[in-house]
C-alpha cells in the first residue's frame, strides 16, 4: 500500500511510504526536514516490519517539540497498517 501522510509539528511536511500486506516497509521518503537525517531513517527502516519500527520510533522528540520526524513516521506506519487490515477485511467479505 502506498500512502502519503501529512506530518504535524515537524520540519518535514509529509511522508511518502509503501508498506506491503505483510507489513514490511518497502520505501519511505520524507518531504522536507533535515535531509541527511531523514534519508538515513528512510534507509534504515526499509525491509523492516512496520510494527518493529513503530515500537522503536514512537515518542521520540526533536528538541522542545512534542514530536519528531521519526515519531511522525511511527504514526504514519500505524495508519498504513490500519488501512491494510481494513482492506483485507473488505476483500474477504467480497
Residue pairs with C-beta under 8 A, 6 or more apart in sequence:
1 18
1 19
1 20
1 21
1 80
1 83
1 84
1 87
2 16
2 17
2 18
3 16
3 17
3 18
3 19
3 76
3 79
3 80
3 83
4 14
4 15
4 16
4 17
5 14
5 15
5 17
5 72
5 75
5 76
5 79
5 80
6 13
6 14
7 13
7 14
7 15
7 69
7 72
7 76
8 67
8 72
9 65
9 66
9 67
9 72
10 33
10 62
10 65
10 67
10 68
10 69
10 72
11 32
11 33
11 34
11 69
12 30
12 31
12 32
12 33
12 38
12 69
12 72
13 31
13 32
14 30
14 31
14 32
15 28
15 29
15 30
15 31
15 69
15 72
15 73
15 76
16 27
16 28
16 29
16 30
16 31
17 25
17 27
17 28
17 29
17 73
17 76
17 77
17 80
18 25
18 26
18 27
18 28
19 25
19 26
19 50
19 77
19 80
19 81
19 84
20 26
21 84
21 88
23 49
23 50
23 51
23 81
23 84
24 47
24 48
24 49
24 50
25 45
25 46
25 47
25 48
25 49
25 50
25 53
25 77
26 46
27 42
27 46
28 41
28 42
28 45
28 46
28 73
29 42
30 38
30 39
30 41
30 42
30 69
30 73
33 69
34 69
37 69
38 69
41 69
41 70
41 73
45 53
45 73
50 77
50 78
50 80
50 81
51 81
53 73
53 74
53 77
54 74
54 77
54 78
57 70
57 71
57 73
57 74
58 71
58 74
58 75
59 71
59 74
60 68
60 70
60 71
61 67
61 68
61 71
62 68
62 69
